[in-house]
Every structure is written in C-alpha cells, then in structure tokens.
Amino acid sequence: YWAKISVRAQQKTVKKGIKKRSRSETNEKVSQAATELKTFCLQNAHKDPLLTGVPSSDNPFRPPKSCVLL
C-alpha cells in the first residue's frame, strides 16, 4: 500500500514539474525558427566537413595504405 502511494505522489510531482516548466518556456513560431536555422546553416557552411569535404591527410577514416615490398 505504501509503495503505491509513494509512486502516485512521485508521478504527481513529475507532472506538476512538467506543467510548470512548459508554462515558463515561450513558444517560437515555426517560420521564425526555420529562418534562424537557415541563417545559421548558411553562416557556418564553410565549417561543415560534409559540405566542404575533408582533406585526405586529415581524414582518420581513410583506407589504410598498403605496403608493397619488392
């Protein structure tokens, strides 16, 4: 019986915390968030290795070179 009460009390506490946090956070419009994200991506595109590529000398995932002995 006591275990059920403590679990219920914990659940109520968690739900109150979630409601309180969601009330304190402000919602942002999707269009505004998308515009900010696009601006950020365009400003930092020159730093993105997926867009600019990685020099082979700096690439830790390059295939290992084989050694050939004659």
All heavy atoms as TSV, in Angstrom:
chain	resi	resn	atom	element	x	y	z
A	1	TYR	N	N	0.819	-1.201	0.000
A	1	TYR	CA	C	0.000	0.000	0.000
A	1	TYR	C	C	0.859	1.261	0.000
A	1	TYR	O	O	0.600	2.179	-0.746
A	1	TYR	CB	C	-0.944	-0.047	1.191
A	1	TYR	CG	C	-1.756	1.208	1.369
A	1	TYR	CD1	C	-2.845	1.440	0.545
A	1	TYR	CD2	C	-1.453	2.144	2.334
A	1	TYR	CE1	C	-3.603	2.586	0.694
A	1	TYR	CE2	C	-2.205	3.282	2.491
A	1	TYR	CZ	C	-3.289	3.502	1.670
A	1	TYR	OH	O	-4.034	4.629	1.804
A	2	TRP	N	N	1.870	1.305	0.852
A	2	TRP	CA	C	2.714	2.498	0.936
A	2	TRP	C	C	3.499	2.725	-0.348
A	2	TRP	O	O	3.737	3.861	-0.746
A	2	TRP	CB	C	3.659	2.409	2.129
A	2	TRP	CG	C	2.918	2.530	3.430
A	2	TRP	CD1	C	2.622	1.543	4.293
A	2	TRP	CD2	C	2.326	3.710	3.960
A	2	TRP	NE1	N	1.899	2.021	5.348
A	2	TRP	CE2	C	1.703	3.366	5.159
A	2	TRP	CE3	C	2.264	5.029	3.533
A	2	TRP	CZ2	C	1.035	4.294	5.943
A	2	TRP	CZ3	C	1.605	5.951	4.317
A	2	TRP	CH2	C	1.000	5.576	5.505
A	3	ALA	N	N	3.903	1.647	-0.992
A	3	ALA	CA	C	4.650	1.790	-2.238
A	3	ALA	C	C	3.785	2.443	-3.306
A	3	ALA	O	O	4.250	3.271	-4.081
A	3	ALA	CB	C	5.163	0.442	-2.712
A	4	LYS	N	N	2.520	2.071	-3.355
A	4	LYS	CA	C	1.610	2.657	-4.345
A	4	LYS	C	C	1.411	4.146	-4.091
A	4	LYS	O	O	1.347	4.942	-5.011
A	4	LYS	CB	C	0.258	1.934	-4.327
A	4	LYS	CG	C	0.302	0.546	-4.906
A	4	LYS	CD	C	-1.060	-0.074	-4.926
A	4	LYS	CE	C	-1.012	-1.470	-5.492
A	4	LYS	NZ	N	-2.339	-2.099	-5.509
A	5	ILE	N	N	1.315	4.514	-2.837
A	5	ILE	CA	C	1.130	5.929	-2.509
A	5	ILE	C	C	2.356	6.730	-2.909
A	5	ILE	O	O	2.258	7.791	-3.504
A	5	ILE	CB	C	0.832	6.104	-1.001
A	5	ILE	CG1	C	-0.543	5.532	-0.683
A	5	ILE	CG2	C	0.896	7.576	-0.616
A	5	ILE	CD1	C	-0.883	5.544	0.781
A	6	SER	N	N	3.537	6.213	-2.619
A	6	SER	CA	C	4.742	6.967	-2.949
A	6	SER	C	C	4.919	7.086	-4.463
A	6	SER	O	O	5.366	8.111	-4.963
A	6	SER	CB	C	5.977	6.343	-2.315
A	6	SER	OG	O	6.238	5.074	-2.866
A	7	VAL	N	N	4.561	6.046	-5.199
A	7	VAL	CA	C	4.660	6.105	-6.659
A	7	VAL	C	C	3.681	7.135	-7.202
A	7	VAL	O	O	4.016	7.939	-8.068
A	7	VAL	CB	C	4.401	4.713	-7.290
A	7	VAL	CG1	C	4.245	4.820	-8.797
A	7	VAL	CG2	C	5.525	3.764	-6.938
A	8	ARG	N	N	2.482	7.139	-6.676
A	8	ARG	CA	C	1.484	8.116	-7.124
A	8	ARG	C	C	1.930	9.534	-6.793
A	8	ARG	O	O	1.764	10.449	-7.591
A	8	ARG	CB	C	0.129	7.822	-6.487
A	8	ARG	CG	C	-0.549	6.621	-7.068
A	8	ARG	CD	C	-1.898	6.398	-6.464
A	8	ARG	NE	N	-2.497	5.184	-6.989
A	8	ARG	CZ	C	-3.408	4.482	-6.360
A	8	ARG	NH1	N	-3.847	4.858	-5.170
A	8	ARG	NH2	N	-3.889	3.382	-6.902
A	9	ALA	N	N	2.488	9.716	-5.614
A	9	ALA	CA	C	2.967	11.041	-5.226
A	9	ALA	C	C	4.106	11.491	-6.139
A	9	ALA	O	O	4.171	12.655	-6.541
A	9	ALA	CB	C	3.435	11.029	-3.773
A	10	GLN	N	N	4.984	10.567	-6.480
A	10	GLN	CA	C	6.085	10.894	-7.385
A	10	GLN	C	C	5.561	11.253	-8.762
A	10	GLN	O	O	6.046	12.192	-9.400
A	10	GLN	CB	C	7.074	9.732	-7.472
A	10	GLN	CG	C	7.856	9.509	-6.202
A	10	GLN	CD	C	8.702	8.252	-6.255
A	10	GLN	OE1	O	8.673	7.515	-7.233
A	10	GLN	NE2	N	9.454	8.006	-5.203
A	11	GLN	N	N	4.573	10.510	-9.249
A	11	GLN	CA	C	4.002	10.803	-10.559
A	11	GLN	C	C	3.359	12.192	-10.578
A	11	GLN	O	O	3.512	12.943	-11.540
A	11	GLN	CB	C	2.965	9.734	-10.927
A	11	GLN	CG	C	3.571	8.402	-11.281
A	11	GLN	CD	C	2.527	7.316	-11.501
A	11	GLN	OE1	O	1.383	7.449	-11.070
A	11	GLN	NE2	N	2.932	6.233	-12.147
A	12	LYS	N	N	2.653	12.539	-9.502
A	12	LYS	CA	C	2.034	13.859	-9.425
A	12	LYS	C	C	3.099	14.952	-9.420
A	12	LYS	O	O	2.953	15.982	-10.058
A	12	LYS	CB	C	1.163	13.968	-8.178
A	12	LYS	CG	C	-0.138	13.214	-8.278
A	12	LYS	CD	C	-0.965	13.380	-7.022
A	12	LYS	CE	C	-2.255	12.584	-7.092
A	12	LYS	NZ	N	-3.048	12.731	-5.859
A	13	THR	N	N	4.178	14.718	-8.687
A	13	THR	CA	C	5.259	15.701	-8.611
A	13	THR	C	C	5.887	15.919	-9.980
A	13	THR	O	O	6.152	17.054	-10.390
A	13	THR	CB	C	6.335	15.239	-7.608
A	13	THR	OG1	O	5.725	15.029	-6.339
A	13	THR	CG2	C	7.442	16.259	-7.476
A	14	VAL	N	N	6.115	14.825	-10.705
A	14	VAL	CA	C	6.706	14.927	-12.040
A	14	VAL	C	C	5.771	15.675	-12.981
A	14	VAL	O	O	6.191	16.563	-13.727
A	14	VAL	CB	C	7.048	13.527	-12.593
A	14	VAL	CG1	C	7.403	13.590	-14.061
A	14	VAL	CG2	C	8.172	12.905	-11.789
A	15	LYS	N	N	4.481	15.352	-12.938
A	15	LYS	CA	C	3.520	16.027	-13.808
A	15	LYS	C	C	3.449	17.518	-13.499
A	15	LYS	O	O	3.363	18.344	-14.400
A	15	LYS	CB	C	2.141	15.392	-13.662
A	15	LYS	CG	C	2.036	14.042	-14.327
A	15	LYS	CD	C	0.660	13.444	-14.186
A	15	LYS	CE	C	0.591	12.078	-14.818
A	15	LYS	NZ	N	-0.726	11.455	-14.655
A	16	LYS	N	N	3.500	17.885	-12.221
A	16	LYS	CA	C	3.484	19.304	-11.851
A	16	LYS	C	C	4.720	20.012	-12.384
A	16	LYS	O	O	4.643	21.132	-12.869
A	16	LYS	CB	C	3.413	19.459	-10.334
A	16	LYS	CG	C	2.063	19.172	-9.744
A	16	LYS	CD	C	2.099	19.365	-8.239
A	16	LYS	CE	C	0.789	18.977	-7.593
A	16	LYS	NZ	N	0.843	19.121	-6.129
A	17	GLY	N	N	5.872	19.356	-12.291
A	17	GLY	CA	C	7.115	19.943	-12.784
A	17	GLY	C	C	7.084	20.159	-14.283
A	17	GLY	O	O	7.544	21.190	-14.785
A	18	ILE	N	N	6.524	19.202	-15.007
A	18	ILE	CA	C	6.438	19.321	-16.467
A	18	ILE	C	C	5.500	20.465	-16.843
A	18	ILE	O	O	5.809	21.277	-17.712
A	18	ILE	CB	C	5.974	17.982	-17.089
A	18	ILE	CG1	C	7.082	16.937	-16.947
A	18	ILE	CG2	C	5.586	18.161	-18.555
A	18	ILE	CD1	C	6.656	15.545	-17.339
A	19	LYS	N	N	4.364	20.557	-16.183
A	19	LYS	CA	C	3.416	21.631	-16.477
A	19	LYS	C	C	4.026	22.987	-16.154
A	19	LYS	O	O	3.874	23.940	-16.910
A	19	LYS	CB	C	2.119	21.431	-15.685
A	19	LYS	CG	C	1.260	20.307	-16.200
A	19	LYS	CD	C	0.008	20.161	-15.377
A	19	LYS	CE	C	-0.839	18.995	-15.857
A	19	LYS	NZ	N	-2.045	18.825	-15.011
A	20	LYS	N	N	4.713	23.083	-15.028
A	20	LYS	CA	C	5.319	24.353	-14.622
A	20	LYS	C	C	6.397	24.774	-15.620
A	20	LYS	O	O	6.487	25.927	-16.006
A	20	LYS	CB	C	5.923	24.206	-13.226
A	20	LYS	CG	C	6.443	25.481	-12.655
A	20	LYS	CD	C	6.939	25.244	-11.226
A	20	LYS	CE	C	7.433	26.513	-10.595
A	20	LYS	NZ	N	7.918	26.296	-9.229
A	21	ARG	N	N	7.210	23.814	-16.047
A	21	ARG	CA	C	8.278	24.125	-16.996
A	21	ARG	C	C	7.694	24.549	-18.336
A	21	ARG	O	O	8.169	25.482	-18.968
A	21	ARG	CB	C	9.184	22.910	-17.183
A	21	ARG	CG	C	10.367	23.199	-18.036
A	21	ARG	CD	C	11.365	22.086	-18.097
A	21	ARG	NE	N	10.878	20.834	-17.564
A	21	ARG	CZ	C	11.214	19.642	-18.000
A	21	ARG	NH1	N	12.056	19.539	-18.975
A	21	ARG	NH2	N	10.740	18.548	-17.468
A	22	SER	N	N	6.638	23.869	-18.801
A	22	SER	CA	C	6.073	24.207	-20.107
A	22	SER	C	C	5.409	25.584	-20.079
A	22	SER	O	O	5.385	26.277	-21.085
A	22	SER	CB	C	5.091	23.138	-20.566
A	22	SER	OG	O	3.964	23.103	-19.713
A	23	ARG	N	N	4.901	26.007	-18.942
A	23	ARG	CA	C	4.311	27.336	-18.844
A	23	ARG	C	C	5.383	28.416	-18.879
A	23	ARG	O	O	5.167	29.508	-19.387
A	23	ARG	CB	C	3.493	27.471	-17.557
A	23	ARG	CG	C	2.085	26.948	-17.706
A	23	ARG	CD	C	1.272	27.240	-16.474
A	23	ARG	NE	N	1.443	26.079	-15.580
A	23	ARG	CZ	C	1.632	26.138	-14.272
A	23	ARG	NH1	N	1.667	27.294	-13.661
A	23	ARG	NH2	N	1.789	25.063	-13.564
A	24	SER	N	N	6.555	28.110	-18.327
A	24	SER	CA	C	7.601	29.128	-18.259
A	24	SER	C	C	8.348	29.282	-19.582
A	24	SER	O	O	8.963	30.305	-19.827
A	24	SER	CB	C	8.601	28.781	-17.149
A	24	SER	OG	O	9.298	27.599	-17.464
A	25	GLU	N	N	8.320	28.272	-20.429
A	25	GLU	CA	C	9.004	28.341	-21.720
A	25	GLU	C	C	8.113	29.049	-22.736
A	25	GLU	O	O	6.906	28.864	-22.756
A	25	GLU	CB	C	9.338	26.937	-22.225
A	25	GLU	CG	C	10.343	26.217	-21.361
A	25	GLU	CD	C	10.565	24.784	-21.802
A	25	GLU	OE1	O	9.864	24.312	-22.715
A	25	GLU	OE2	O	11.427	24.135	-21.211
A	26	THR	N	N	8.735	29.853	-23.564
A	26	THR	CA	C	7.952	30.530	-24.595
A	26	THR	C	C	8.010	29.730	-25.885
A	26	THR	O	O	9.038	29.139	-26.219
A	26	THR	CB	C	8.497	31.940	-24.857
A	26	THR	OG1	O	9.862	31.832	-25.256
A	26	THR	CG2	C	8.417	32.805	-23.625
A	27	ASN	N	N	6.924	29.711	-26.575
A	27	ASN	CA	C	6.871	29.016	-27.856
A	27	ASN	C	C	7.333	29.965	-28.948
A	27	ASN	O	O	7.049	31.154	-28.922
A	27	ASN	CB	C	5.454	28.535	-28.159
A	27	ASN	CG	C	5.044	27.421	-27.230
A	27	ASN	OD1	O	5.878	26.696	-26.722
A	27	ASN	ND2	N	3.753	27.286	-26.998
A	28	GLU	N	N	8.037	29.407	-29.905
A	28	GLU	CA	C	8.547	30.194	-31.015
A	28	GLU	C	C	7.825	29.736	-32.281
A	28	GLU	O	O	7.578	28.549	-32.464
A	28	GLU	CB	C	10.046	29.952	-31.141
A	28	GLU	CG	C	10.748	30.890	-32.055
A	28	GLU	CD	C	12.258	30.703	-31.989
A	28	GLU	OE1	O	12.747	30.069	-31.055
A	28	GLU	OE2	O	12.921	31.202	-32.906
A	29	LYS	N	N	7.523	30.656	-33.142
A	29	LYS	CA	C	6.850	30.292	-34.384
A	29	LYS	C	C	7.786	29.459	-35.247
A	29	LYS	O	O	8.992	29.677	-35.270
A	29	LYS	CB	C	6.430	31.542	-35.147
A	29	LYS	CG	C	5.310	32.297	-34.475
A	29	LYS	CD	C	4.852	33.454	-35.330
A	29	LYS	CE	C	3.686	34.144	-34.683
A	29	LYS	NZ	N	3.182	35.246	-35.509
A	30	VAL	N	N	7.211	28.497	-35.937
A	30	VAL	CA	C	7.996	27.604	-36.780
A	30	VAL	C	C	8.700	28.384	-37.877
A	30	VAL	O	O	9.876	28.139	-38.183
A	30	VAL	CB	C	7.104	26.495	-37.378
A	30	VAL	CG1	C	7.879	25.647	-38.364
A	30	VAL	CG2	C	6.526	25.630	-36.278
A	31	SER	N	N	8.030	29.348	-38.459
A	31	SER	CA	C	8.639	30.114	-39.541
A	31	SER	C	C	9.850	30.903	-39.045
A	31	SER	O	O	10.869	30.990	-39.733
A	31	SER	CB	C	7.618	31.066	-40.163
A	31	SER	OG	O	7.099	31.944	-39.183
A	32	GLN	N	N	9.770	31.445	-37.833
A	32	GLN	CA	C	10.887	32.189	-37.272
A	32	GLN	C	C	12.050	31.242	-36.958
A	32	GLN	O	O	13.209	31.539	-37.257
A	32	GLN	CB	C	10.463	32.927	-36.008
A	32	GLN	CG	C	11.578	33.744	-35.386
A	32	GLN	CD	C	11.144	34.413	-34.100
A	32	GLN	OE1	O	9.990	34.321	-33.698
A	32	GLN	NE2	N	12.066	35.079	-33.447
A	33	ALA	N	N	11.739	30.089	-36.385
A	33	ALA	CA	C	12.786	29.117	-36.072
A	33	ALA	C	C	13.457	28.612	-37.346
A	33	ALA	O	O	14.682	28.451	-37.392
A	33	ALA	CB	C	12.200	27.952	-35.283
A	34	ALA	N	N	12.669	28.376	-38.388
A	34	ALA	CA	C	13.231	27.902	-39.662
A	34	ALA	C	C	14.136	28.953	-40.283
A	34	ALA	O	O	15.209	28.631	-40.815
A	34	ALA	CB	C	12.102	27.532	-40.619
A	35	THR	N	N	13.742	30.210	-40.194
A	35	THR	CA	C	14.564	31.297	-40.740
A	35	THR	C	C	15.888	31.392	-39.991
A	35	THR	O	O	16.952	31.526	-40.601
A	35	THR	CB	C	13.805	32.634	-40.649
A	35	THR	OG1	O	12.577	32.497	-41.362
A	35	THR	CG2	C	14.608	33.771	-41.230
A	36	GLU	N	N	15.820	31.301	-38.656
A	36	GLU	CA	C	17.050	31.363	-37.860
A	36	GLU	C	C	17.960	30.170	-38.143
A	36	GLU	O	O	19.183	30.322	-38.227
A	36	GLU	CB	C	16.705	31.430	-36.379
A	36	GLU	CG	C	16.067	32.741	-35.972
A	36	GLU	CD	C	15.614	32.741	-34.527
A	36	GLU	OE1	O	15.865	31.762	-33.806
A	36	GLU	OE2	O	14.996	33.736	-34.110
A	37	LEU	N	N	17.380	28.992	-38.304
A	37	LEU	CA	C	18.164	27.803	-38.601
A	37	LEU	C	C	18.833	27.916	-39.969
A	37	LEU	O	O	20.014	27.585	-40.135
A	37	LEU	CB	C	17.289	26.561	-38.544
A	37	LEU	CG	C	17.956	25.228	-38.832
A	37	LEU	CD1	C	19.080	24.961	-37.832
A	37	LEU	CD2	C	16.944	24.108	-38.796
A	38	LYS	N	N	18.103	28.410	-40.939
A	38	LYS	CA	C	18.654	28.587	-42.285
A	38	LYS	C	C	19.804	29.587	-42.263
A	38	LYS	O	O	20.859	29.352	-42.867
A	38	LYS	CB	C	17.562	29.058	-43.236
A	38	LYS	CG	C	18.011	29.229	-44.658
A	38	LYS	CD	C	16.859	29.671	-45.539
A	38	LYS	CE	C	17.319	29.954	-46.950
A	38	LYS	NZ	N	16.234	30.463	-47.791
A	39	THR	N	N	19.631	30.682	-41.549
A	39	THR	CA	C	20.686	31.693	-41.444
A	39	THR	C	C	21.928	31.106	-40.784
A	39	THR	O	O	23.051	31.308	-41.255
A	39	THR	CB	C	20.183	32.903	-40.631
A	39	THR	OG1	O	19.021	33.418	-41.270
A	39	THR	CG2	C	21.239	33.978	-40.530
A	40	PHE	N	N	21.725	30.350	-39.714
A	40	PHE	CA	C	22.853	29.726	-39.023
A	40	PHE	C	C	23.592	28.759	-39.953
A	40	PHE	O	O	24.820	28.755	-40.005
A	40	PHE	CB	C	22.366	28.982	-37.776
A	40	PHE	CG	C	23.436	28.214	-37.087
A	40	PHE	CD1	C	24.313	28.848	-36.220
A	40	PHE	CD2	C	23.584	26.852	-37.301
A	40	PHE	CE1	C	25.314	28.134	-35.574
A	40	PHE	CE2	C	24.582	26.136	-36.671
A	40	PHE	CZ	C	25.451	26.783	-35.801
A	41	CYS	N	N	22.845	27.955	-40.680
A	41	CYS	CA	C	23.462	26.979	-41.587
A	41	CYS	C	C	24.258	27.671	-42.688
A	41	CYS	O	O	25.361	27.232	-43.032
A	41	CYS	CB	C	22.395	26.078	-42.200
A	41	CYS	SG	S	21.664	24.942	-41.016
A	42	LEU	N	N	23.708	28.748	-43.244
A	42	LEU	CA	C	24.416	29.464	-44.303
A	42	LEU	C	C	25.674	30.162	-43.781
A	42	LEU	O	O	26.696	30.202	-44.468
A	42	LEU	CB	C	23.484	30.480	-44.967
A	42	LEU	CG	C	22.342	29.879	-45.792
A	42	LEU	CD1	C	21.392	30.969	-46.255
A	42	LEU	CD2	C	22.883	29.080	-46.958
A	43	GLN	N	N	25.617	30.673	-42.564
A	43	GLN	CA	C	26.778	31.343	-41.985
A	43	GLN	C	C	27.899	30.361	-41.648
A	43	GLN	O	O	29.068	30.719	-41.673
A	43	GLN	CB	C	26.381	32.098	-40.717
A	43	GLN	CG	C	25.571	33.335	-40.983
A	43	GLN	CD	C	25.096	33.983	-39.693
A	43	GLN	OE1	O	25.172	33.398	-38.618
A	43	GLN	NE2	N	24.581	35.203	-39.809
A	44	ASN	N	N	27.548	29.123	-41.331
A	44	ASN	CA	C	28.545	28.145	-40.902
A	44	ASN	C	C	28.817	27.058	-41.931
A	44	ASN	O	O	29.460	26.059	-41.623
A	44	ASN	CB	C	28.110	27.513	-39.575
A	44	ASN	CG	C	28.078	28.521	-38.466
A	44	ASN	OD1	O	29.102	29.102	-38.130
A	44	ASN	ND2	N	26.909	28.768	-37.910
A	45	ALA	N	N	28.352	27.248	-43.161
A	45	ALA	CA	C	28.525	26.233	-44.196
A	45	ALA	C	C	29.996	25.989	-44.509
A	45	ALA	O	O	30.387	24.858	-44.811
A	45	ALA	CB	C	27.777	26.639	-45.461
A	46	HIS	N	N	30.821	27.032	-44.415
A	46	HIS	CA	C	32.245	26.873	-44.737
A	46	HIS	C	C	32.976	26.014	-43.696
A	46	HIS	O	O	34.051	25.501	-43.969
A	46	HIS	CB	C	32.907	28.246	-44.857
A	46	HIS	CG	C	32.949	29.006	-43.564
A	46	HIS	ND1	N	31.859	29.705	-43.090
A	46	HIS	CD2	C	33.936	29.160	-42.668
A	46	HIS	CE1	C	32.192	30.263	-41.930
A	46	HIS	NE2	N	33.445	29.957	-41.651
A	47	LYS	N	N	32.384	25.818	-42.531
A	47	LYS	CA	C	32.997	24.996	-41.480
A	47	LYS	C	C	32.508	23.546	-41.512
A	47	LYS	O	O	33.037	22.712	-40.794
A	47	LYS	CB	C	32.657	25.568	-40.100
A	47	LYS	CG	C	33.165	26.962	-39.855
A	47	LYS	CD	C	32.723	27.415	-38.482
A	47	LYS	CE	C	33.001	28.870	-38.242
A	47	LYS	NZ	N	32.453	29.318	-36.949
A	48	ASP	N	N	31.507	23.261	-42.305
A	48	ASP	CA	C	30.874	21.941	-42.310
A	48	ASP	C	C	31.654	20.973	-43.191
A	48	ASP	O	O	31.693	21.134	-44.412
A	48	ASP	CB	C	29.435	22.068	-42.818
A	48	ASP	CG	C	28.625	20.805	-42.614
A	48	ASP	OD1	O	29.225	19.741	-42.370
A	48	ASP	OD2	O	27.393	20.890	-42.708
A	49	PRO	N	N	32.254	19.930	-42.603
A	49	PRO	CA	C	33.031	18.988	-43.405
A	49	PRO	C	C	32.176	18.158	-44.367
A	49	PRO	O	O	32.687	17.632	-45.342
A	49	PRO	CB	C	33.714	18.100	-42.375
A	49	PRO	CG	C	32.928	18.255	-41.129
A	49	PRO	CD	C	32.306	19.612	-41.184
A	50	LEU	N	N	30.878	18.052	-44.118
A	50	LEU	CA	C	30.014	17.322	-45.055
A	50	LEU	C	C	29.803	18.113	-46.340
A	50	LEU	O	O	29.543	17.537	-47.389
A	50	LEU	CB	C	28.666	17.003	-44.407
A	50	LEU	CG	C	28.724	16.046	-43.212
A	50	LEU	CD1	C	27.342	15.908	-42.602
A	50	LEU	CD2	C	29.267	14.700	-43.628
A	51	LEU	N	N	29.912	19.433	-46.254
A	51	LEU	CA	C	29.749	20.277	-47.434
A	51	LEU	C	C	31.074	20.575	-48.116
A	51	LEU	O	O	31.154	20.633	-49.340
A	51	LEU	CB	C	29.066	21.594	-47.057
A	51	LEU	CG	C	27.654	21.480	-46.503
A	51	LEU	CD1	C	27.150	22.835	-46.060
A	51	LEU	CD2	C	26.717	20.869	-47.527
A	52	THR	N	N	32.120	20.804	-47.335
A	52	THR	CA	C	33.405	21.206	-47.898
A	52	THR	C	C	34.338	20.039	-48.164
A	52	THR	O	O	35.284	20.166	-48.924
A	52	THR	CB	C	34.125	22.181	-46.954
A	52	THR	OG1	O	34.345	21.531	-45.693
A	52	THR	CG2	C	33.315	23.444	-46.745
A	53	GLY	N	N	34.086	18.919	-47.531
A	53	GLY	CA	C	34.965	17.763	-47.681
A	53	GLY	C	C	36.107	17.819	-46.671
A	53	GLY	O	O	36.410	18.858	-46.106
A	54	VAL	N	N	36.717	16.690	-46.458
A	54	VAL	CA	C	37.821	16.583	-45.504
A	54	VAL	C	C	39.087	16.286	-46.289
A	54	VAL	O	O	39.095	15.369	-47.111
A	54	VAL	CB	C	37.551	15.452	-44.480
A	54	VAL	CG1	C	38.706	15.300	-43.522
A	54	VAL	CG2	C	36.263	15.716	-43.731
A	55	PRO	N	N	40.154	17.039	-46.065
A	55	PRO	CA	C	41.408	16.734	-46.746
A	55	PRO	C	C	41.861	15.306	-46.412
A	55	PRO	O	O	41.708	14.856	-45.276
A	55	PRO	CB	C	42.400	17.755	-46.200
A	55	PRO	CG	C	41.579	18.813	-45.561
A	55	PRO	CD	C	40.275	18.204	-45.197
A	56	SER	N	N	42.378	14.603	-47.381
A	56	SER	CA	C	42.753	13.202	-47.156
A	56	SER	C	C	43.803	13.060	-46.071
A	56	SER	O	O	43.858	12.048	-45.371
A	56	SER	CB	C	43.240	12.567	-48.455
A	56	SER	OG	O	44.374	13.252	-48.931
A	57	SER	N	N	44.658	14.054	-45.899
A	57	SER	CA	C	45.682	13.960	-44.858
A	57	SER	C	C	45.079	14.076	-43.455
A	57	SER	O	O	45.642	13.562	-42.496
A	57	SER	CB	C	46.726	15.056	-45.057
A	57	SER	OG	O	46.106	16.325	-44.970
A	58	ASP	N	N	43.928	14.719	-43.323
A	58	ASP	CA	C	43.286	14.899	-42.021
A	58	ASP	C	C	42.197	13.863	-41.736
A	58	ASP	O	O	41.654	13.838	-40.644
A	58	ASP	CB	C	42.643	16.285	-41.933
A	58	ASP	CG	C	43.672	17.392	-41.965
A	58	ASP	OD1	O	44.853	17.115	-41.687
A	58	ASP	OD2	O	43.283	18.540	-42.273
A	59	ASN	N	N	41.873	13.047	-42.690
A	59	ASN	CA	C	40.765	12.117	-42.560
A	59	ASN	C	C	41.190	10.868	-41.789
A	59	ASN	O	O	41.943	10.040	-42.306
A	59	ASN	CB	C	40.241	11.731	-43.943
A	59	ASN	CG	C	38.980	10.911	-43.870
A	59	ASN	OD1	O	38.513	10.543	-42.799
A	59	ASN	ND2	N	38.422	10.610	-45.030
A	60	PRO	N	N	40.705	10.677	-40.570
A	60	PRO	CA	C	41.084	9.492	-39.808
A	60	PRO	C	C	40.403	8.215	-40.316
A	60	PRO	O	O	40.787	7.114	-39.938
A	60	PRO	CB	C	40.626	9.817	-38.390
A	60	PRO	CG	C	39.518	10.784	-38.558
A	60	PRO	CD	C	39.842	11.559	-39.807
A	61	PHE	N	N	39.410	8.347	-41.177
A	61	PHE	CA	C	38.668	7.188	-41.669
A	61	PHE	C	C	39.091	6.760	-43.069
A	61	PHE	O	O	38.452	5.924	-43.690
A	61	PHE	CB	C	37.169	7.493	-41.651
A	61	PHE	CG	C	36.670	7.849	-40.288
A	61	PHE	CD1	C	36.360	9.157	-39.975
A	61	PHE	CD2	C	36.521	6.883	-39.315
A	61	PHE	CE1	C	35.910	9.507	-38.720
A	61	PHE	CE2	C	36.070	7.209	-38.050
A	61	PHE	CZ	C	35.784	8.515	-37.762
A	62	ARG	N	N	40.168	7.316	-43.585
A	62	ARG	CA	C	40.644	6.943	-44.925
A	62	ARG	C	C	41.121	5.487	-44.896
A	62	ARG	O	O	41.569	4.989	-43.862
A	62	ARG	CB	C	41.740	7.875	-45.387
A	62	ARG	CG	C	43.042	7.728	-44.632
A	62	ARG	CD	C	44.114	8.696	-45.161
A	62	ARG	NE	N	45.317	8.572	-44.389
A	62	ARG	CZ	C	45.609	9.263	-43.313
A	62	ARG	NH1	N	44.754	10.142	-42.852
A	62	ARG	NH2	N	46.732	9.077	-42.655
A	63	PRO	N	N	41.039	4.793	-46.016
A	63	PRO	CA	C	41.509	3.422	-46.058
A	63	PRO	C	C	43.021	3.378	-45.828
A	63	PRO	O	O	43.751	4.257	-46.285
A	63	PRO	CB	C	41.168	2.950	-47.470
A	63	PRO	CG	C	40.387	4.019	-48.104
A	63	PRO	CD	C	40.442	5.237	-47.253
A	64	PRO	N	N	43.487	2.385	-45.108
A	64	PRO	CA	C	44.924	2.303	-44.846
A	64	PRO	C	C	45.700	2.021	-46.140
A	64	PRO	O	O	45.208	1.322	-47.033
A	64	PRO	CB	C	45.064	1.145	-43.881
A	64	PRO	CG	C	43.816	0.350	-44.034
A	64	PRO	CD	C	42.745	1.289	-44.490
A	65	LYS	N	N	46.870	2.603	-46.234
A	65	LYS	CA	C	47.708	2.355	-47.393
A	65	LYS	C	C	48.402	1.018	-47.222
A	65	LYS	O	O	48.819	0.659	-46.135
A	65	LYS	CB	C	48.754	3.468	-47.530
A	65	LYS	CG	C	48.164	4.835	-47.792
A	65	LYS	CD	C	49.229	5.873	-47.911
A	65	LYS	CE	C	48.617	7.239	-48.167
A	65	LYS	NZ	N	49.612	8.301	-48.235
A	66	SER	N	N	48.503	0.308	-48.314
A	66	SER	CA	C	49.181	-0.992	-48.234
A	66	SER	C	C	50.669	-0.799	-48.523
A	66	SER	O	O	51.084	0.085	-49.255
A	66	SER	CB	C	48.576	-1.984	-49.232
A	66	SER	OG	O	48.712	-1.468	-50.539
A	67	CYS	N	N	51.453	-1.625	-47.940
A	67	CYS	CA	C	52.891	-1.540	-48.106
A	67	CYS	C	C	53.339	-2.620	-49.103
A	67	CYS	O	O	52.992	-3.793	-48.962
A	67	CYS	CB	C	53.576	-1.760	-46.762
A	67	CYS	SG	S	55.369	-1.676	-46.851
A	68	VAL	N	N	54.044	-2.211	-50.108
A	68	VAL	CA	C	54.493	-3.156	-51.128
A	68	VAL	C	C	56.023	-3.244	-51.057
A	68	VAL	O	O	56.728	-2.258	-51.153
A	68	VAL	CB	C	54.072	-2.681	-52.545
A	68	VAL	CG1	C	54.578	-3.656	-53.586
A	68	VAL	CG2	C	52.576	-2.531	-52.613
A	69	LEU	N	N	56.501	-4.454	-50.850
A	69	LEU	CA	C	57.939	-4.685	-50.819
A	69	LEU	C	C	58.369	-5.388	-52.105
A	69	LEU	O	O	57.754	-6.345	-52.533
A	69	LEU	CB	C	58.327	-5.560	-49.623
A	69	LEU	CG	C	58.077	-4.938	-48.245
A	69	LEU	CD1	C	58.385	-5.953	-47.180
A	69	LEU	CD2	C	58.919	-3.695	-48.065
A	70	LEU	N	N	59.391	-4.902	-52.722
A	70	LEU	CA	C	59.873	-5.518	-53.958
A	70	LEU	C	C	61.063	-6.391	-53.693
A	70	LEU	O	O	61.907	-6.281	-52.962
A	70	LEU	CB	C	60.228	-4.452	-54.994
A	70	LEU	CG	C	59.054	-3.617	-55.444
A	70	LEU	CD1	C	59.550	-2.513	-56.386
A	70	LEU	CD2	C	58.016	-4.472	-56.140
